[in-house]
Amino acid sequence: MNPADAMQAAQAPVADMTLLGLFLQAHFVVKLVMLGLLGASVWCWSIIVDKTLLFRRTKAEMDAFEDAFWSGRSLEELYRSFNDRPATGLAALFVAAMREWKRSFEGSGRQIQSLSQRIDKVLDVTIQREVERLDSRLLFLASIGSAGPYIGLFGTVWGIMTAFTSIAASKNTSLAVVAPGIAEALFATAIGLFAAIPAVLAYNKLQATVAKSQSRLEGFADEFSAILSRQIDERLSVAA
């Protein structure tokens, strides 16, 4: 460095290298990127916490329902106890199937011939609704997990362009001039990774939980459909 550059570097104001300082002195576009990523990160964590609590509550409700279902109580008694309150999970499958069962025996027309097929359709629709309830908003985690690093990289590229523009304007290539612009640019990348990494990890974990819950719902639906199918066959044989 020649004496003139050394004098300019000594006279240059000392940049604030704290995280808040890097944000405040960043370009307007880079600030928007940082704020957007921070907002997305907060929203991701709210989804993660909400879904974690929901899945724990759903698992506890499924365990409680299975204990009640296999306790030996009659189907009518179980239906009366679960029909009077909002049903989710396995209870929702049970209530939906029992409602279709009871509709088929109401009134003068006993529509029992295709009852088994109708119950299967009701169970399939209810499973789909339950899976959609569990899976809702998880797509946002996947989107942030895949797009977050690229959004942060956009802020990085813009910040580096601004830094080189400042270098060209000041005609000074000293580290004191270059470092703040590069630091704020890399800060945008760090925020992008901060938002993306937890989103990806949480999405994979929560999706695995959804798949496990769906498998449990489908297994119960098959078992309950078989129970009702045997009762339908018994009633048909008696009627014949």
C-alpha positions in Angstrom: 0.0 0.0 0.0 1.4 3.4 -0.9 1.4 6.3 1.6 -1.6 7.9 -0.1 -3.7 4.7 0.4 -2.5 4.3 3.9 -3.6 7.9 4.7 -7.0 7.3 3.2 -7.5 4.1 5.1 -6.5 5.8 8.4 -8.9 8.6 7.7 -11.8 6.3 6.8 -14.5 6.0 9.5 -14.4 2.7 11.4 -17.3 0.5 10.2 -19.7 -1.1 12.8 -19.1 -4.8 12.4 -21.8 -6.0 14.8 -24.8 -7.8 13.5 -27.1 -4.8 14.0 -24.4 -2.5 12.4 -24.1 -4.8 9.4 -27.9 -4.7 8.9 -28.2 -0.9 9.3 -25.4 -0.1 6.9 -26.5 -2.7 4.3 -28.1 -1.7 1.0 -31.9 -1.2 0.9 -32.3 -4.4 -1.2 -30.1 -6.4 1.1 -32.2 -5.2 4.1 -35.4 -6.3 2.4 -33.8 -9.7 1.8 -32.7 -10.0 5.5 -36.1 -8.9 6.9 -37.9 -11.3 4.6 -35.8 -14.2 5.6 -36.1 -13.3 9.3 -39.8 -13.1 9.0 -39.9 -16.4 7.2 -37.8 -18.0 9.9 -40.1 -16.7 12.6 -43.1 -18.1 10.7 -41.3 -21.5 10.2 -40.6 -21.8 13.9 -44.3 -21.0 14.7 -45.4 -23.8 12.3 -42.8 -26.2 13.8 -44.0 -25.6 17.4 -47.7 -25.7 16.4 -47.3 -28.9 14.4 -45.2 -30.6 17.1 -47.9 -29.9 19.7 -50.7 -30.9 17.3 -49.0 -34.2 16.5 -48.4 -35.0 20.2 -52.0 -34.2 20.9 -53.2 -36.3 18.0 -51.1 -39.3 19.0 -52.5 -39.1 22.6 -56.1 -38.9 21.2 -55.4 -41.9 19.0 -54.0 -43.9 21.9 -57.0 -43.0 24.1 -59.5 -44.0 21.3 -57.8 -47.3 20.6 -57.9 -48.2 24.3 -61.7 -47.3 24.4 -62.4 -49.1 21.1 -60.7 -52.4 22.1 -62.0 -52.3 25.7 -65.1 -54.3 24.8 -67.6 -51.5 24.8 -70.4 -51.8 22.2 -70.2 -49.8 19.0 -73.4 -48.0 19.8 -72.1 -46.9 23.2 -68.8 -45.7 21.7 -70.7 -43.8 19.0 -72.9 -42.0 21.5 -69.8 -40.9 23.5 -67.8 -39.7 20.6 -70.6 -38.3 18.4 -71.4 -35.5 21.0 -67.9 -33.9 20.6 -65.6 -32.9 17.8 -63.8 -36.0 16.6 -60.3 -36.1 15.1 -58.0 -38.9 14.2 -59.3 -42.4 14.7 -62.4 -41.1 16.4 -63.3 -39.2 13.2 -63.0 -42.4 11.1 -65.2 -44.3 13.6 -67.9 -41.6 13.8 -68.0 -41.1 10.0 -68.4 -44.9 9.4 -71.0 -45.3 12.1 -73.0 -42.4 10.8 -73.2 -44.0 7.3 -74.0 -47.3 9.1 -76.9 -45.8 11.0 -78.2 -43.9 7.9 -78.5 -47.1 6.1 -80.9 -48.6 8.7 -83.0 -45.5 9.2 -86.5 -45.2 7.7 -88.3 -47.8 5.7 -85.6 -48.4 3.1 -82.9 -50.6 4.5 -80.1 -49.9 2.0 -77.7 -52.6 3.1 -76.7 -54.2 -0.2 -73.9 -51.7 -1.0 -73.3 -50.5 2.6 -69.8 -52.0 2.7 -68.7 -50.0 -0.3 -70.2 -46.8 1.0 -68.4 -47.2 4.3 -65.1 -47.8 2.6 -65.6 -44.6 0.6 -66.5 -42.6 3.7 -63.4 -43.9 5.5 -61.2 -43.0 2.5 -62.6 -39.4 2.4 -62.2 -39.0 6.2 -58.6 -40.3 6.0 -57.9 -37.8 3.3 -59.3 -34.9 5.4 -57.3 -36.0 8.4 -54.1 -36.2 6.5 -54.8 -32.7 4.9 -55.3 -31.3 8.4 -52.0 -32.7 9.7 -50.2 -31.8 6.5 -51.4 -28.2 6.2 -48.8 -25.5 6.2 -45.9 -28.0 5.9 -45.4 -26.9 2.3 -44.2 -23.6 3.6 -41.4 -25.3 5.4 -40.4 -27.1 2.2 -40.5 -23.9 0.2 -38.3 -21.9 2.7 -36.0 -24.9 3.0 -35.4 -25.0 -0.8 -35.6 -21.2 -1.6 -34.1 -19.7 1.5 -30.4 -20.2 0.5 -31.0 -18.8 -2.9 -32.8 -15.7 -1.5 -29.9 -15.2 0.8 -27.5 -15.6 -2.1 -29.4 -12.9 -4.0 -28.7 -10.6 -1.0 -25.1 -11.7 -1.0 -24.6 -10.9 -4.7 -26.3 -7.6 -4.4 -24.2 -6.7 -1.4 -21.0 -7.6 -3.1 -22.0 -5.6 -6.2 -22.5 -2.6 -3.9 -19.2 -3.2 -2.2 -17.3 -3.2 -5.5 -19.2 -0.1 -6.6 -18.0 1.6 -3.4 -14.5 0.5 -4.1 -14.6 1.9 -7.6 -16.0 5.2 -6.3 -13.4 5.6 -3.5 -10.6 4.2 -5.6 -9.4 2.5 -2.5 -8.9 -1.3 -2.3 -7.8 -1.5 1.3 -9.3 -4.2 3.6 -10.9 -1.6 5.7 -13.0 -0.4 2.7 -13.8 -3.9 1.3 -14.5 -5.8 4.6 -17.8 -4.1 5.7 -19.5 -4.6 2.3 -18.4 -8.2 2.0 -19.4 -8.9 5.6 -22.9 -7.5 5.2 -23.2 -9.5 2.0 -22.2 -12.8 3.7 -24.5 -11.9 6.5 -27.5 -12.2 4.1 -26.3 -15.7 3.2 -26.0 -16.7 6.9 -29.6 -15.5 7.5 -30.8 -17.5 4.5 -29.1 -20.7 5.9 -30.5 -19.8 9.4 -34.0 -19.9 7.9 -33.5 -22.9 5.6 -31.7 -25.4 7.7 -34.3 -25.7 10.5 -37.1 -25.6 7.9 -35.6 -28.6 6.0 -34.9 -30.7 9.1 -38.4 -30.0 10.6 -40.2 -30.7 7.3 -38.5 -34.1 7.0 -39.3 -35.0 10.6 -42.9 -33.7 10.5 -43.6 -35.4 7.1 -42.4 -38.7 8.6 -44.9 -38.2 11.5 -47.7 -37.4 9.0 -46.9 -40.6 7.1 -46.9 -42.6 10.3 -50.2 -41.2 11.3 -51.7 -41.9 7.9 -50.5 -45.5 8.1 -52.2 -45.8 11.5 -55.4 -44.3 10.2 -55.5 -46.6 7.2 -54.8 -49.7 9.4 -57.7 -48.8 11.7 -59.9 -48.2 8.7 -59.2 -51.6 7.3 -59.9 -53.3 10.7 -63.1 -51.4 11.4 -64.3 -51.9 7.8 -63.8 -55.7 8.3 -65.7 -55.6 11.6 -68.7 -53.8 10.0 -68.5 -56.1 6.9 -68.9 -59.2 9.1 -71.9 -57.6 10.8 -73.4 -56.8 7.4 -72.9 -60.4 6.2 -74.6 -61.7 9.4 -77.6 -59.4 8.9 -77.9 -60.4 5.2 -77.8 -64.1 6.1 -80.5 -63.6 8.8 -82.7 -61.6 6.3 -82.3 -64.3 3.7 
